[in-house]
Amino acid sequence: MEHLIVDTDPGIDDAAALFFALASPEVRIDLITTVFGNVSVEQATVNARRLLALASRSAIPVRSGASKPLRGAPKFAKHIHGSDGLGDLDWPVHDTGAAGGGASEAIVDGATHWLFDTNLQKYVLYGRTKKVLPEVEKAWSTNTWFKNWFSGRAVARIESTDFVHWDFTRPDTAPVVLMADLDDKPGTEIYSMKVFRYGSAYIGLVQIFDATPDESTLHIELATSRDGVHFTRLNRGKAFIGLGGVGSWDRFNLSLANNDPIAVGDELRIYYGGRLYRHGPYSGPDKGPERGGIGFATIAKDRFVALEASFDGGEIVTKPLLVKGEVLHLNARANFGKILVEAVDEVGKTVATSKPIQRDALDIAVEWQQRPDFAEPVVLRLKLENAQLFAVWATK
């Protein structure tokens, strides 16, 4: 069975087509969106609800779409379809209210990113939806901008084995995997999220919209997940790809390409779009013309995020690990500081200590003063002094 979203302006002709589709065993209509054409969008919405009621299918949601063309004034066909679009037959009055918001929000509200997950052997799409936690609405609704501008954009996730048939198709039913909460700055919306596999993890590049009238900017933050469903945001409130400074091409508004980061040598390139202008509802003087471009941000391999300590020092203590290899490696920056690695047994005794690491490199093989026995689980304790640790792994 095919799932349909029907965009219509009923109209006698569209009414006939809609009845045929409703009666067909080969299709299921999940949503009807209305648009101006034969009649105004308001009348088209009324007519769609009337037709659904006549067919005893009122449970299908109806959403209003465009009310006028991009240029010029709308022109209707009342001389063909009657003033109400359905032949002026004095139809009975039914519930004619369009459910929820506009048509674009019902369809998914735009921005989506997708990948083929080799772990699941499925296509996975992360699309924009809308969801506001009750506690967020309670805390933020005292601001005047909340009612007028805040939309509560969030990210939902759906799956497919063939990129045609998806596990959730009805509007507003897909599970939400990321939304703003009380740890966010008031006015934050999760505009989109580009997800890709990286080793055994999933990395999310999160498009953050500051939806307040005095800001109205979009930048990129970072999230990670072990299953592609439950995400943890990292360095919340701090940009992973930030807005460009004064004089730059990506001044106020960033959006991500759908492709994964591209490896060029020891560098990862992340392509994105940048714009000179702010998103609505900004109405102040500090906004540029509606122009944009495409560029890329770069990071060194594996250096998405770091655990770090200044000269006062810090420790990273792992859970017990079964190290599958003989050589331990670090991706670290310690050329003006120091890192020591200790292997600790199950009773808390230090069984091996590394030589001091004082380098900045993507692959540092740890050298030991006493070689540890990785045949049994060990706890790794890494002591940092004015240093950053990006990654730890082992090889045979």
C-alpha positions in Angstrom: 0.0 0.0 0.0 1.3 3.4 -0.9 1.1 6.3 1.6 0.0 9.6 0.2 0.1 13.3 1.1 -2.5 15.0 -1.1 -2.1 18.7 -1.9 -5.4 20.0 -3.3 -7.6 23.0 -4.0 -11.1 21.4 -4.2 -12.7 22.3 -6.7 -15.1 19.8 -8.3 -12.3 18.1 -10.2 -10.1 17.6 -7.1 -13.2 16.4 -5.2 -13.7 13.6 -7.7 -10.0 12.6 -7.6 -10.0 12.7 -3.8 -13.1 10.4 -3.6 -11.4 7.9 -6.0 -8.2 7.9 -3.8 -10.2 7.5 -0.6 -12.0 4.5 -2.1 -8.8 2.8 -3.4 -7.4 -0.2 -1.6 -4.0 0.5 -3.1 -3.3 3.8 -1.3 -3.8 5.4 2.1 -4.0 9.1 2.5 -2.1 10.2 5.6 -2.5 14.0 5.2 -4.3 16.5 3.1 -2.8 19.9 2.5 -4.7 22.8 0.9 -3.6 25.6 -1.4 -5.3 28.5 -3.2 -6.3 27.8 -6.8 -9.9 27.1 -7.7 -10.9 28.9 -4.5 -9.1 30.6 -1.6 -7.0 28.5 0.7 -9.5 29.1 3.5 -12.4 27.8 1.3 -10.2 24.9 0.0 -9.6 23.9 3.6 -13.3 24.0 4.4 -14.0 21.9 1.3 -11.5 19.3 2.1 -13.0 18.8 5.5 -16.5 18.6 4.0 -15.4 16.0 1.5 -13.7 13.9 4.2 -16.8 14.1 6.4 -19.0 13.0 3.4 -16.7 10.0 3.0 -16.7 9.2 6.7 -12.9 9.8 6.8 -12.7 12.9 9.1 -9.8 11.4 11.0 -7.4 12.3 8.2 -5.7 15.6 9.2 -6.0 18.7 7.0 -3.5 21.5 7.0 -3.6 24.9 5.2 -0.8 25.9 2.9 -0.1 28.8 0.6 -2.7 31.5 0.2 -1.1 33.4 -2.7 1.5 33.0 -5.5 5.0 34.2 -5.1 4.2 37.1 -7.4 1.0 38.9 -8.2 -2.5 38.4 -6.8 -4.3 35.0 -6.6 -6.9 34.3 -9.3 -9.8 31.9 -8.6 -12.1 29.9 -10.8 -15.5 30.6 -9.3 -17.0 30.9 -12.7 -16.3 27.2 -13.2 -16.6 25.7 -9.7 -19.1 28.0 -8.1 -18.4 30.6 -5.4 -17.7 27.8 -2.8 -15.7 25.6 -5.3 -18.1 22.7 -5.0 -21.0 23.9 -7.2 -22.8 26.0 -4.5 -24.8 23.0 -3.4 -25.5 24.2 0.1 -23.3 21.6 1.7 -24.0 20.7 5.4 -21.6 22.4 7.9 -18.9 20.1 9.3 -15.9 20.6 11.5 -13.9 22.7 9.0 -10.9 23.7 11.2 -7.5 22.7 9.9 -5.7 20.6 12.6 -2.6 22.1 14.1 -0.3 24.4 12.2 0.5 24.9 8.5 1.1 22.4 5.8 4.9 22.6 5.8 5.0 21.8 9.5 2.7 18.7 8.9 4.9 17.4 6.2 8.1 17.7 8.4 8.8 21.4 8.4 11.7 21.3 5.9 15.2 20.4 6.9 16.1 16.7 6.8 19.4 14.7 6.8 19.7 11.0 6.1 22.2 8.2 6.1 22.4 4.5 5.3 23.3 3.0 8.6 25.5 0.0 7.9 25.0 -1.3 11.4 21.2 -1.5 11.0 21.3 -2.0 7.2 18.6 0.6 7.0 18.1 4.1 5.8 17.7 6.5 8.7 16.2 10.0 8.3 16.5 12.8 10.9 13.8 15.3 10.1 12.5 18.5 11.6 9.4 18.3 13.7 8.0 20.4 16.6 7.9 19.5 20.2 8.1 21.6 23.4 8.5 20.1 26.8 5.9 21.2 29.3 8.5 22.5 31.7 10.1 24.5 28.9 6.8 26.1 27.9 6.1 27.0 31.5 9.5 28.6 32.0 9.8 30.4 28.7 6.2 31.4 27.9 6.5 34.5 30.2 8.7 36.1 27.4 6.7 38.1 24.9 8.6 36.4 22.0 7.4 33.0 23.0 3.8 33.3 21.6 4.7 35.3 18.6 7.9 33.6 17.4 8.8 30.4 19.2 8.0 27.3 17.2 9.6 24.5 19.3 11.5 22.9 16.4 13.0 19.5 17.3 14.4 16.4 15.5 12.5 13.2 14.8 13.9 9.9 13.5 12.4 7.4 11.0 13.8 4.2 9.3 13.3 2.4 6.0 14.8 -0.6 4.4 14.3 0.7 0.8 14.1 4.5 1.1 10.5 4.3 0.0 8.5 2.7 2.8 9.1 4.2 6.2 8.2 3.1 9.7 6.3 6.3 10.5 4.4 8.3 7.9 1.6 10.1 9.6 2.4 13.7 10.6 3.6 14.3 14.2 4.0 10.5 14.9 7.8 10.0 14.4 9.8 9.6 17.6 11.6 12.8 18.7 15.3 12.2 19.5 16.4 15.8 20.2 14.6 18.9 21.5 15.4 21.9 23.6 15.2 21.6 27.4 15.8 23.8 30.5 19.5 23.5 30.2 19.3 25.5 27.0 19.3 29.3 26.6 15.6 30.5 26.5 14.5 30.6 22.9 16.7 27.7 21.7 15.2 25.5 19.0 16.8 22.4 17.5 16.6 23.3 13.8 18.1 20.1 12.4 20.8 17.5 13.0 23.2 15.9 10.5 24.1 12.4 11.8 26.9 10.1 10.6 28.7 7.0 11.8 32.2 7.5 13.2 33.9 4.3 14.3 31.5 2.6 16.7 29.7 5.9 17.6 27.2 8.3 15.9 28.1 11.9 15.7 25.4 14.6 15.4 26.1 18.0 14.0 23.2 20.0 15.6 21.9 23.1 14.0 20.9 25.4 16.9 18.5 28.3 16.2 18.4 31.2 18.7 14.8 32.1 18.0 14.7 35.4 20.0 14.0 38.6 18.1 17.3 40.3 19.1 19.4 37.3 17.9 17.8 35.1 15.3 21.0 33.2 14.3 21.9 29.6 13.6 25.2 27.9 14.5 26.3 24.3 14.8 26.9 22.3 18.0 28.0 18.7 18.7 26.2 15.6 20.0 27.1 11.9 20.2 25.3 8.6 20.5 26.0 4.9 20.8 22.8 3.8 19.0 21.7 6.7 16.8 18.6 7.3 19.0 19.7 8.5 22.4 22.0 11.6 21.9 24.2 13.5 24.4 24.9 17.1 23.6 28.6 18.1 24.1 29.7 21.5 25.2 26.1 22.7 25.2 25.9 26.4 24.3 29.3 26.4 22.7 29.6 26.4 18.9 31.4 23.6 17.1 31.1 25.6 13.9 30.5 29.2 14.9 29.2 32.2 13.2 31.7 34.1 11.1 33.1 37.4 12.4 32.6 40.8 11.0 33.5 40.8 7.3 32.9 37.1 6.8 30.6 35.3 4.3 29.0 33.2 7.0 28.0 35.9 9.4 24.7 34.9 10.9 23.1 31.7 9.5 24.7 28.3 9.1 23.3 25.1 7.6 24.9 21.7 7.0 25.3 19.7 3.8 24.0 16.2 3.9 27.3 14.5 3.1 29.5 13.1 5.8 32.8 14.9 6.6 35.3 14.2 3.9 38.8 13.0 4.9 41.7 14.7 3.2 44.9 13.3 4.6 44.8 13.8 8.4 42.1 16.4 8.1 38.3 16.2 8.1 36.3 18.8 6.0 32.8 19.6 7.0 30.8 21.4 4.3 28.2 23.9 5.2 26.2 26.8 3.9 26.6 30.3 5.3 24.6 33.4 4.9 25.0 37.1 5.5 21.4 37.6 6.8 19.7 36.5 10.0 16.6 34.3 10.3 13.3 35.8 11.2 12.0 37.3 13.5 15.0 39.7 13.7 14.0 43.2 12.7 17.0 45.2 13.9 19.7 47.1 11.8 22.5 44.5 12.0 21.5 42.2 9.2 23.0 41.7 5.7 21.6 41.2 2.3 20.0 37.8 1.4 23.2 36.3 0.0 25.1 33.1 1.0 27.8 30.7 0.0 29.2 27.3 0.5 32.4 26.6 2.4 33.9 24.0 4.8 35.3 23.8 8.3 38.2 21.6 9.1 39.4 19.7 12.1 42.2 17.2 12.6 41.3 13.5 12.6 39.4 12.4 15.7 39.6 15.9 17.2 35.9 16.6 17.6 36.1 17.3 21.3 38.7 17.0 24.1 39.0 16.3 27.8 41.5 18.8 29.1 43.2 20.2 32.2 45.3 23.3 32.9 48.5 23.4 35.0 46.5 22.6 38.2 46.0 19.2 36.7 43.2 16.7 36.2 42.5 13.0 36.0 40.5 10.8 33.7 39.6 7.4 35.2 37.9 4.8 32.9 35.7 2.0 33.8 37.4 -1.5 33.8 38.4 -2.2 30.2 39.5 -5.3 28.4 42.1 -3.8 26.2 42.1 -5.7 22.9 45.7 -5.0 21.8 49.2 -4.7 23.0 49.9 -1.0 22.1 47.9 1.8 23.6 47.6 5.0 21.5 46.6 8.6 22.3 45.5 11.4 20.1 46.7 14.3 22.3 48.1 17.8 22.6 50.7 18.0 25.4 53.7 19.7 23.8 53.6 22.5 26.5 52.4 20.2 29.3 52.3 16.5 30.2 50.2 13.4 30.2 50.9 10.2 32.3 49.0 7.0 31.8 48.6 4.5 34.7 47.1 1.0 34.5 45.3 0.0 37.7 44.1 -3.5 38.6 40.8 -4.6 40.1 41.9 -3.8 43.7 43.1 -0.3 42.8 46.8 -1.0 42.7 48.9 0.8 40.0 50.5 -2.0 38.0 52.1 0.1 35.2 53.0 3.8 34.6 53.9 5.3 31.2 56.8 7.6 30.4 55.7 11.3 30.3 54.0 12.2 27.1 54.9 15.7 25.9 53.9 15.9 22.3 51.1 17.2 20.0 50.3 14.4 17.6 47.3 12.4 16.2 48.9 9.1 17.0 51.1 8.7 20.1 52.1 5.2 21.0 52.3 5.0 24.8 55.7 4.0 26.1 55.7 2.2 29.6 58.1 2.2 32.4 56.6 -1.1 33.4 54.7 -2.9 30.7 51.1 -3.7 31.7 49.4 -7.1 31.3 46.3 -6.4 29.2 45.1 -10.0 29.5 42.9 -9.0 32.4 40.6 -6.0 32.6 42.3 -2.8 33.8 41.3 0.7 34.7 43.2 3.4 32.8 44.0 6.6 34.8 45.3 9.5 32.7 46.8 12.4 34.4 46.8 15.7 32.4 48.7 18.9 33.1 48.2 21.7 30.6 47.1 19.1 28.0 44.2 17.9 25.9 43.2 14.3 25.2 41.1 13.6 22.1 41.1 9.8 21.7 42.4 6.6 23.2 42.6 3.2 21.3 44.7 0.0 21.2 46.3 -2.0 18.4 48.0 -5.4 18.4 
